[in-house]
Amino acid sequence: MLTPRTSVDRRALITGRVLTSDPVVAPPSGEIASIIVQTRPEQLDRVAADILALSGCEIHGRDERGKLIVVVDAPDAGTLGATMNRIGLLPHVHSACLVFHAIDAG
């Protein structure tokens, strides 16, 4: 049977509290994603307006054939996912595909 050689708590090691007893505070962060939204060309303005009405959404490009480049900025992954789902479920949206995702550490 193996016995531990050190008194380092495994949880303290994982959370980075090995050298100090101060709690680890995660920096403020956010999530950012870029998605391509496909719609019919005649619905492009309507879909763009619906997307811009959502919190944290910006349109950074559009193709008159029915494509929008949308950037979503959210405080956490759950909010980001919910916003992307809402975009995908908007009327006249045929697809909403994630092309970029990053976590902003502040």
N, C-alpha and C positions, 0 to 999 in steps of 0.2 A: 504494500500500500504506500502511495506517495503522500508525503506531508509537505505543506507549504513552507517555502524557505523565507518568505517575506510577509510582512503584515499589510502589504498594499491591497486595498480593497479593489476587487475587479471592477465594480461599478465606478469607483473613483478614477481608475485608469482609463476606462472608456470615455468618461465625461471630461477628462482633462484636469481633474482635481487632485492629482497625485502630489504635486509640489506645494499646494496650498489648500486650505480648507474653505476658501471663499467659493461661493457658488458660481458656476459658469453661467454667464448671461449671454444668450445668443444675440448677435447684432441685428438691428432691424433689417428686414429684407423684403424683397418683393419678387414677384414672378412676372416675366415678360414673355410673350409668345407672338409669333407671326403666323398668320393663317391665310390660305388662299380660299376665297369664297367664290363659288361658281353659281351663276344664275342665268336666266335668259336675258339677252340684250335689252329687250323692252322693259324689263323689271329692274334694271341696274340702279336707276335713281331711287326707286322705292326701297330696295334692299339696302342701299347705302344709307339712306335716311334712318331706316330701322336699326342698323348697326351703330350709327353715330348716337342714337338715343340711349344706347346701353352705356353704363358707367365703365370708364377705363378703355374705351375703344376709339381708335383713330384709323382713318383710311389713308394709306400712304401711296397707293397706286390703283389705277383702274385701267382696264382694257375694254374698249367699247364692244367687244365680243361677249362680255358678260362676266369678266373676272375682276375681283377686288382683292387688293393686298391689305389685310387688316392687322394692326398691331394692338394687342390686348395687354394692358398693364394692370396687374392685380396684386393685392397685399399678400396672398397666400395661394397655395396650389388648389385648394378647394374652390376658392372664388374664381380662379382662372378656369378650372374645369367646368364650373357651372356657366360661366360666360360663354365658353366655347360651345357648350351644349345648347345654350339659348340661341346662339347664332345659327347653329346647324338646324334648329327647329323652326326658324323664322319662315313665314310664308315665302314661297318662290325661291328659296335657297335649295339648290340641288346637291351641293357638297360644301363642306368646310374642312379643309385639310391642314393639319399642323405641319409647318415647314421649319420652324425654329422655336426653341424654348431655352430660356436661361433664368438663372436665379441671381438677382442683384443683391449683393451682400451689403449694400448701403454705401 
